[in-house]
Amino acid sequence: MKIRAHAESHVVELDDGSRWQIFPGDIATTLSWKPETDLQLEHSRDRASSHVLVNATDHSRVRVIGADETWPEGEVKDELSGG
């Protein structure tokens, strides 16, 4: 899948029309993404996210949830604080 839009740093829209909210601690990983970046969507076993987007070139991964979903507050705080 390719990126259709990434106007907001925390939301990415893919060429299949799906929109994903990027985990706050993973946003820096997306800074090098370009429209031609090939991404793969995979299910996640992470407590905070339902899916991960994987950059097919460098295999970096970012945790995501649907753009209209809300991050579980306790899980985000735990992850960001290293807990």
ZALOZA-271924 format. One record per atom (N, C-alpha, C): residue number from 1; atom name; residue in three letters; x negated, y negated, z negated. Coordinates in nm, 3 decimals, padded with zeros to 5 digits. Layout:
# ZALOZA-271924
+-----+------+------+---------+---------+---------+
: pos : site : code :       X :       Y :       Z :
+-----+------+------+---------+---------+---------+
: NUM :   CA :  ALA :       X :       Y :       Z :
...
+-----+------+------+---------+---------+---------+
# end
This chain:
# ZALOZA-271924
+-----+------+------+---------+---------+---------+
: pos : site : code :       X :       Y :       Z :
+-----+------+------+---------+---------+---------+
:   1 :    N :  MET : -00.084 :  00.117 :  00.000 :
:   1 :   CA :  MET :  00.000 :  00.000 :  00.000 :
:   1 :    C :  MET : -00.088 : -00.124 :  00.000 :
:   2 :    N :  LYS : -00.037 : -00.226 :  00.059 :
:   2 :   CA :  LYS : -00.108 : -00.354 :  00.065 :
:   2 :    C :  LYS : -00.031 : -00.459 : -00.017 :
:   3 :    N :  ILE : -00.099 : -00.568 : -00.046 :
:   3 :   CA :  ILE : -00.039 : -00.676 : -00.121 :
:   3 :    C :  ILE :  00.038 : -00.768 : -00.026 :
:   4 :    N :  ARG :  00.164 : -00.789 : -00.057 :
:   4 :   CA :  ARG :  00.245 : -00.884 :  00.021 :
:   4 :    C :  ARG :  00.231 : -01.023 : -00.040 :
:   5 :    N :  ALA :  00.235 : -01.032 : -00.173 :
:   5 :   CA :  ALA :  00.223 : -01.161 : -00.240 :
:   5 :    C :  ALA :  00.162 : -01.141 : -00.378 :
:   6 :    N :  HIS :  00.077 : -01.236 : -00.415 :
:   6 :   CA :  HIS :  00.014 : -01.235 : -00.547 :
:   6 :    C :  HIS : -00.001 : -01.380 : -00.592 :
:   7 :    N :  ALA :  00.110 : -01.454 : -00.581 :
:   7 :   CA :  ALA :  00.108 : -01.597 : -00.610 :
:   7 :    C :  ALA :  00.092 : -01.626 : -00.759 :
:   8 :    N :  GLU :  00.153 : -01.542 : -00.842 :
:   8 :   CA :  GLU :  00.138 : -01.556 : -00.986 :
:   8 :    C :  GLU :  00.031 : -01.458 : -01.030 :
:   9 :    N :  SER : -00.057 : -01.499 : -01.119 :
:   9 :   CA :  SER : -00.168 : -01.412 : -01.157 :
:   9 :    C :  SER : -00.122 : -01.282 : -01.221 :
:  10 :    N :  HIS : -00.004 : -01.283 : -01.283 :
:  10 :   CA :  HIS :  00.040 : -01.164 : -01.356 :
:  10 :    C :  HIS :  00.145 : -01.080 : -01.282 :
:  11 :    N :  VAL :  00.183 : -01.120 : -01.160 :
:  11 :   CA :  VAL :  00.282 : -01.044 : -01.082 :
:  11 :    C :  VAL :  00.227 : -01.022 : -00.941 :
:  12 :    N :  VAL :  00.238 : -00.898 : -00.894 :
:  12 :   CA :  VAL :  00.196 : -00.866 : -00.758 :
:  12 :    C :  VAL :  00.314 : -00.800 : -00.686 :
:  13 :    N :  GLU :  00.336 : -00.841 : -00.561 :
:  13 :   CA :  GLU :  00.439 : -00.778 : -00.478 :
:  13 :    C :  GLU :  00.368 : -00.697 : -00.371 :
:  14 :    N :  LEU :  00.409 : -00.572 : -00.356 :
:  14 :   CA :  LEU :  00.348 : -00.483 : -00.258 :
:  14 :    C :  LEU :  00.428 : -00.481 : -00.129 :
:  15 :    N :  ASP :  00.367 : -00.429 : -00.023 :
:  15 :   CA :  ASP :  00.434 : -00.431 :  00.107 :
:  15 :    C :  ASP :  00.556 : -00.340 :  00.115 :
:  16 :    N :  ASP :  00.580 : -00.256 :  00.013 :
:  16 :   CA :  ASP :  00.702 : -00.176 :  00.010 :
:  16 :    C :  ASP :  00.816 : -00.252 : -00.057 :
:  17 :    N :  GLY :  00.789 : -00.378 : -00.099 :
:  17 :   CA :  GLY :  00.890 : -00.462 : -00.163 :
:  17 :    C :  GLY :  00.892 : -00.452 : -00.315 :
:  18 :    N :  SER :  00.818 : -00.358 : -00.372 :
:  18 :   CA :  SER :  00.817 : -00.346 : -00.518 :
:  18 :    C :  SER :  00.734 : -00.459 : -00.579 :
:  19 :    N :  ARG :  00.775 : -00.501 : -00.699 :
:  19 :   CA :  ARG :  00.707 : -00.609 : -00.771 :
:  19 :    C :  ARG :  00.663 : -00.555 : -00.906 :
:  20 :    N :  TRP :  00.538 : -00.584 : -00.943 :
:  20 :   CA :  TRP :  00.479 : -00.528 : -01.063 :
:  20 :    C :  TRP :  00.415 : -00.638 : -01.147 :
:  21 :    N :  GLN :  00.436 : -00.627 : -01.278 :
:  21 :   CA :  GLN :  00.377 : -00.719 : -01.374 :
:  21 :    C :  GLN :  00.248 : -00.655 : -01.426 :
:  22 :    N :  ILE :  00.140 : -00.728 : -01.420 :
:  22 :   CA :  ILE :  00.008 : -00.677 : -01.457 :
:  22 :    C :  ILE : -00.015 : -00.697 : -01.607 :
:  23 :    N :  PHE : -00.070 : -00.595 : -01.672 :
:  23 :   CA :  PHE : -00.099 : -00.601 : -01.814 :
:  23 :    C :  PHE : -00.192 : -00.720 : -01.841 :
:  24 :    N :  PRO : -00.162 : -00.801 : -01.945 :
:  24 :   CA :  PRO : -00.242 : -00.921 : -01.971 :
:  24 :    C :  PRO : -00.393 : -00.897 : -01.980 :
:  25 :    N :  GLY : -00.434 : -00.788 : -02.037 :
:  25 :   CA :  GLY : -00.577 : -00.759 : -02.050 :
:  25 :    C :  GLY : -00.643 : -00.711 : -01.922 :
:  26 :    N :  ASP : -00.564 : -00.686 : -01.818 :
:  26 :   CA :  ASP : -00.618 : -00.635 : -01.691 :
:  26 :    C :  ASP : -00.619 : -00.738 : -01.579 :
:  27 :    N :  ILE : -00.570 : -00.858 : -01.605 :
:  27 :   CA :  ILE : -00.556 : -00.958 : -01.498 :
:  27 :    C :  ILE : -00.691 : -00.990 : -01.433 :
:  28 :    N :  ALA : -00.799 : -00.997 : -01.510 :
:  28 :   CA :  ALA : -00.930 : -01.030 : -01.452 :
:  28 :    C :  ALA : -00.969 : -00.932 : -01.343 :
:  29 :    N :  THR : -00.929 : -00.807 : -01.356 :
:  29 :   CA :  THR : -00.961 : -00.704 : -01.255 :
:  29 :    C :  THR : -00.900 : -00.738 : -01.120 :
:  30 :    N :  THR : -00.787 : -00.808 : -01.121 :
:  30 :   CA :  THR : -00.716 : -00.838 : -00.996 :
:  30 :    C :  THR : -00.770 : -00.959 : -00.922 :
:  31 :    N :  LEU : -00.861 : -01.033 : -00.982 :
:  31 :   CA :  LEU : -00.909 : -01.157 : -00.921 :
:  31 :    C :  LEU : -00.977 : -01.137 : -00.785 :
:  32 :    N :  SER : -01.031 : -01.018 : -00.762 :
:  32 :   CA :  SER : -01.098 : -00.992 : -00.634 :
:  32 :    C :  SER : -01.004 : -00.930 : -00.531 :
:  33 :    N :  TRP : -00.880 : -00.904 : -00.566 :
:  33 :   CA :  TRP : -00.785 : -00.846 : -00.473 :
:  33 :    C :  TRP : -00.754 : -00.943 : -00.359 :
:  34 :    N :  LYS : -00.750 : -00.888 : -00.239 :
:  34 :   CA :  LYS : -00.716 : -00.962 : -00.119 :
:  34 :    C :  LYS : -00.593 : -00.898 : -00.056 :
:  35 :    N :  PRO : -00.526 : -00.964 :  00.038 :
:  35 :   CA :  PRO : -00.409 : -00.902 :  00.103 :
:  35 :    C :  PRO : -00.440 : -00.767 :  00.167 :
:  36 :    N :  GLU : -00.563 : -00.747 :  00.211 :
:  36 :   CA :  GLU : -00.598 : -00.620 :  00.275 :
:  36 :    C :  GLU : -00.643 : -00.513 :  00.175 :
:  37 :    N :  THR : -00.646 : -00.545 :  00.046 :
:  37 :   CA :  THR : -00.684 : -00.446 : -00.056 :
:  37 :    C :  THR : -00.583 : -00.332 : -00.054 :
:  38 :    N :  ASP : -00.632 : -00.210 : -00.043 :
:  38 :   CA :  ASP : -00.547 : -00.092 : -00.041 :
:  38 :    C :  ASP : -00.526 : -00.045 : -00.185 :
:  39 :    N :  LEU : -00.399 : -00.041 : -00.227 :
:  39 :   CA :  LEU : -00.366 : -00.002 : -00.364 :
:  39 :    C :  LEU : -00.281 :  00.124 : -00.363 :
:  40 :    N :  GLN : -00.300 :  00.203 : -00.466 :
:  40 :   CA :  GLN : -00.219 :  00.323 : -00.485 :
:  40 :    C :  GLN : -00.145 :  00.309 : -00.617 :
:  41 :    N :  LEU : -00.017 :  00.341 : -00.619 :
:  41 :   CA :  LEU :  00.063 :  00.335 : -00.740 :
:  41 :    C :  LEU :  00.071 :  00.475 : -00.799 :
:  42 :    N :  GLU :  00.038 :  00.486 : -00.926 :
:  42 :   CA :  GLU :  00.042 :  00.615 : -00.995 :
:  42 :    C :  GLU :  00.117 :  00.600 : -01.126 :
:  43 :    N :  HIS :  00.183 :  00.708 : -01.169 :
:  43 :   CA :  HIS :  00.247 :  00.708 : -01.302 :
:  43 :    C :  HIS :  00.139 :  00.704 : -01.408 :
:  44 :    N :  SER :  00.171 :  00.643 : -01.521 :
:  44 :   CA :  SER :  00.075 :  00.627 : -01.629 :
:  44 :    C :  SER :  00.121 :  00.704 : -01.752 :
:  45 :    N :  ARG :  00.027 :  00.750 : -01.828 :
:  45 :   CA :  ARG :  00.057 :  00.811 : -01.957 :
:  45 :    C :  ARG :  00.026 :  00.713 : -02.070 :
:  46 :    N :  ASP : -00.006 :  00.592 : -02.033 :
:  46 :   CA :  ASP : -00.038 :  00.486 : -02.128 :
:  46 :    C :  ASP :  00.086 :  00.449 : -02.207 :
:  47 :    N :  ARG :  00.070 :  00.415 : -02.333 :
:  47 :   CA :  ARG :  00.185 :  00.379 : -02.417 :
:  47 :    C :  ARG :  00.246 :  00.246 : -02.375 :
:  48 :    N :  ALA :  00.166 :  00.158 : -02.320 :
:  48 :   CA :  ALA :  00.214 :  00.023 : -02.289 :
:  48 :    C :  ALA :  00.269 :  00.010 : -02.148 :
:  49 :    N :  SER :  00.226 :  00.094 : -02.054 :
:  49 :   CA :  SER :  00.266 :  00.075 : -01.914 :
:  49 :    C :  SER :  00.327 :  00.201 : -01.856 :
:  50 :    N :  SER :  00.413 :  00.182 : -01.757 :
:  50 :   CA :  SER :  00.477 :  00.295 : -01.690 :
:  50 :    C :  SER :  00.394 :  00.345 : -01.572 :
:  51 :    N :  HIS :  00.314 :  00.255 : -01.513 :
:  51 :   CA :  HIS :  00.238 :  00.288 : -01.392 :
:  51 :    C :  HIS :  00.101 :  00.220 : -01.397 :
:  52 :    N :  VAL :  00.014 :  00.261 : -01.306 :
:  52 :   CA :  VAL : -00.113 :  00.192 : -01.282 :
:  52 :    C :  VAL : -00.126 :  00.168 : -01.133 :
:  53 :    N :  LEU : -00.189 :  00.057 : -01.098 :
:  53 :   CA :  LEU : -00.227 :  00.031 : -00.960 :
:  53 :    C :  LEU : -00.376 :  00.058 : -00.950 :
:  54 :    N :  VAL : -00.414 :  00.139 : -00.852 :
:  54 :   CA :  VAL : -00.553 :  00.179 : -00.835 :
:  54 :    C :  VAL : -00.605 :  00.121 : -00.705 :
:  55 :    N :  ASN : -00.715 :  00.047 : -00.712 :
:  55 :   CA :  ASN : -00.781 : -00.007 : -00.593 :
:  55 :    C :  ASN : -00.851 :  00.109 : -00.525 :
:  56 :    N :  ALA : -00.812 :  00.142 : -00.403 :
:  56 :   CA :  ALA : -00.866 :  00.258 : -00.333 :
:  56 :    C :  ALA : -01.014 :  00.242 : -00.299 :
:  57 :    N :  THR : -01.063 :  00.120 : -00.293 :
:  57 :   CA :  THR : -01.203 :  00.097 : -00.258 :
:  57 :    C :  THR : -01.297 :  00.118 : -00.376 :
:  58 :    N :  ASP : -01.268 :  00.052 : -00.488 :
:  58 :   CA :  ASP : -01.361 :  00.062 : -00.602 :
:  58 :    C :  ASP : -01.306 :  00.144 : -00.718 :
:  59 :    N :  HIS : -01.185 :  00.197 : -00.703 :
:  59 :   CA :  HIS : -01.119 :  00.284 : -00.802 :
:  59 :    C :  HIS : -01.089 :  00.214 : -00.934 :
:  60 :    N :  SER : -01.092 :  00.081 : -00.935 :
:  60 :   CA :  SER : -01.052 :  00.008 : -01.056 :
:  60 :    C :  SER : -00.902 :  00.026 : -01.074 :
:  61 :    N :  ARG : -00.858 :  00.021 : -01.200 :
:  61 :   CA :  ARG : -00.718 :  00.047 : -01.233 :
:  61 :    C :  ARG : -00.664 : -00.066 : -01.320 :
:  62 :    N :  VAL : -00.540 : -00.105 : -01.294 :
:  62 :   CA :  VAL : -00.471 : -00.200 : -01.379 :
:  62 :    C :  VAL : -00.337 : -00.141 : -01.420 :
:  63 :    N :  ARG : -00.301 : -00.163 : -01.545 :
:  63 :   CA :  ARG : -00.173 : -00.115 : -01.596 :
:  63 :    C :  ARG : -00.064 : -00.211 : -01.554 :
:  64 :    N :  VAL :  00.051 : -00.157 : -01.514 :
:  64 :   CA :  VAL :  00.162 : -00.239 : -01.468 :
:  64 :    C :  VAL :  00.295 : -00.183 : -01.518 :
:  65 :    N :  ILE :  00.394 : -00.272 : -01.521 :
:  65 :   CA :  ILE :  00.534 : -00.236 : -01.541 :
:  65 :    C :  ILE :  00.613 : -00.311 : -01.435 :
:  66 :    N :  GLY :  00.737 : -00.273 : -01.416 :
:  66 :   CA :  GLY :  00.822 : -00.344 : -01.321 :
:  66 :    C :  GLY :  00.825 : -00.493 : -01.353 :
:  67 :    N :  ALA :  00.833 : -00.577 : -01.253 :
:  67 :   CA :  ALA :  00.828 : -00.722 : -01.272 :
:  67 :    C :  ALA :  00.939 : -00.774 : -01.362 :
:  68 :    N :  ASP :  01.051 : -00.705 : -01.368 :
:  68 :   CA :  ASP :  01.163 : -00.750 : -01.450 :
:  68 :    C :  ASP :  01.165 : -00.686 : -01.588 :
:  69 :    N :  GLU :  01.067 : -00.603 : -01.619 :
:  69 :   CA :  GLU :  01.059 : -00.538 : -01.749 :
:  69 :    C :  GLU :  00.983 : -00.625 : -01.848 :
:  70 :    N :  THR :  00.987 : -00.587 : -01.975 :
:  70 :   CA :  THR :  00.919 : -00.659 : -02.081 :
:  70 :    C :  THR :  00.815 : -00.568 : -02.145 :
:  71 :    N :  TRP :  00.696 : -00.622 : -02.166 :
:  71 :   CA :  TRP :  00.591 : -00.543 : -02.230 :
:  71 :    C :  TRP :  00.630 : -00.513 : -02.374 :
:  72 :    N :  PRO :  00.603 : -00.392 : -02.423 :
:  72 :   CA :  PRO :  00.629 : -00.361 : -02.564 :
:  72 :    C :  PRO :  00.531 : -00.439 : -02.651 :
:  73 :    N :  GLU :  00.582 : -00.536 : -02.727 :
:  73 :   CA :  GLU :  00.498 : -00.631 : -02.797 :
:  73 :    C :  GLU :  00.392 : -00.566 : -02.887 :
:  74 :    N :  GLY :  00.431 : -00.469 : -02.965 :
:  74 :   CA :  GLY :  00.336 : -00.405 : -03.055 :
:  74 :    C :  GLY :  00.223 : -00.335 : -02.980 :
:  75 :    N :  GLU :  00.256 : -00.269 : -02.869 :
:  75 :   CA :  GLU :  00.155 : -00.199 : -02.790 :
:  75 :    C :  GLU :  00.058 : -00.296 : -02.726 :
:  76 :    N :  VAL :  00.107 : -00.409 : -02.677 :
:  76 :   CA :  VAL :  00.020 : -00.508 : -02.615 :
:  76 :    C :  VAL : -00.076 : -00.564 : -02.718 :
:  77 :    N :  LYS : -00.025 : -00.600 : -02.836 :
:  77 :   CA :  LYS : -00.112 : -00.653 : -02.941 :
:  77 :    C :  LYS : -00.218 : -00.552 : -02.981 :
:  78 :    N :  ASP : -00.179 : -00.426 : -02.995 :
:  78 :   CA :  ASP : -00.275 : -00.320 : -03.030 :
:  78 :    C :  ASP : -00.383 : -00.306 : -02.924 :
:  79 :    N :  GLU : -00.341 : -00.303 : -02.797 :
:  79 :   CA :  GLU : -00.437 : -00.287 : -02.686 :
:  79 :    C :  GLU : -00.533 : -00.405 : -02.678 :
:  80 :    N :  LEU : -00.480 : -00.526 : -02.690 :
:  80 :   CA :  LEU : -00.564 : -00.645 : -02.676 :
:  80 :    C :  LEU : -00.657 : -00.664 : -02.795 :
:  81 :    N :  SER : -00.618 : -00.612 : -02.910 :
:  81 :   CA :  SER : -00.705 : -00.626 : -03.028 :
:  81 :    C :  SER : -00.800 : -00.508 : -03.044 :
:  82 :    N :  GLY : -00.791 : -00.412 : -02.951 :
:  82 :   CA :  GLY : -00.880 : -00.297 : -02.956 :
:  82 :    C :  GLY : -00.831 : -00.186 : -03.046 :
:  83 :    N :  GLY : -00.705 : -00.193 : -03.087 :
:  83 :   CA :  GLY : -00.646 : -00.093 : -03.177 :
:  83 :    C :  GLY : -00.582 :  00.012 : -03.105 :
+-----+------+------+---------+---------+---------+
# end
